[in-house]
């Protein structure tokens, strides 16, 4: 009888810090999902979502770890909303929830958390940064010890995950190193508040989607949750595209802080901007001309008025019998917003330094078990990514409501709970 009473006392099998942490976490959440039970036993969707929040807070990458953890910590399962006197969800119930859950419903929960944190003065859209992080698919091609032939060939698409795609990511942050790695998987594009370090919006795409092609859509979707008017948009050189600059400037009235991406162009000018003639000499500026809505800078031969000079390349216009001799070239003066930004000034460098907050958040995102997933379809991957971002926002909200300043890391808030 005494042993049976000990077994029935669920608080004896859960640490007090974990129990208090999850009690505060789920007490701060207030959301509802469409009434449709999950599984044969009819588990509430809200309880299933809270269970996956436990999975992300604990850093589990596999559903089996979540099922074992809740089975051994019935008090936390009770806080999630399950009836602990009955059987808890099985692996297949969790897997079915991820596959069938509409990602837009999870995004609405994430948007509500962002609005609550904005009202509390935690998040803001003054300085926002956009970045993507690679997510490995659960395929043998991503195993470095695999001996599969042509495992990164487009024709050898993994059969186990038809939604993943072949992508590439840089393995070094140094500009002089061209190190990159191929992988099969997805990308998580996250718009981060560079002051608080919390996510504002996220989108999951296959790995073959370029970052710059989804930036405008992400900004438009994030603006529906939190106004981006007057924002400072920070991103790396992967987002160096004209439409992004123009959208930030004209639509949101903000400023873009994006470094220029080096293009393979022919070297026909000096660092000072002067063009080089066919003989390899620096040409002189000779006024500007405007026609067809464009402004061009005129450059002339350095010996154009010389009576004794000799053209080294014997240009056809050198002996034309006119007063101004030699070749003439034109260079279009850029008028677009992208090339008008002074990237060498101190203001640009200090503002762009805030983008490191995106890298810090990506590290916390991967630490939640999102670097390599063990599901094998696109909808499950998108839902797991959104749940990871929801967990970060939920921990921040619970920490703020509890008077704690550790709203970025669940471990710090958990120790102080």
Buried (B, 14 or more C-beta within 10 A) or exposed (E): EEEEEEEEEBEEEBEEEBBBBBBBBBEBBEBEBEEEEBBEBEBBBBBBBBBBBBBBBBBBBBBEBBBEBBEEBBBBBBBBBBEBEEEBBBEEBBBBBBBEBEBEBBBEBBBBBBEBBBEEEBBBBEBBBBBBBBBBBBBEBBEEEEEEEEBBEEEBBBEEBEBBBBBEBBEEEEEEEEEEEBBBBBBBBBBBBBBBBBBBBBBBBBBBBBBBEBBBEBBBBBBEBBEBEEBBBBBBEBBBBEEBBBBBBEBBEBBBBBBEEEEEEEEEBEEEEBBBBBBEBEBBEBEEEEEEEEEBBBBBBBBBEEEEBEBEEEBEBBEEEEEEBBBBBBBEEEEEBBEEBEEEEEEBEEBBEBBEBBBEBBEBBBBBBBBBBBBBBBBBBBBBBBBBBBBBBBBBBBBBBBEBEBBBBBEBBBEBB
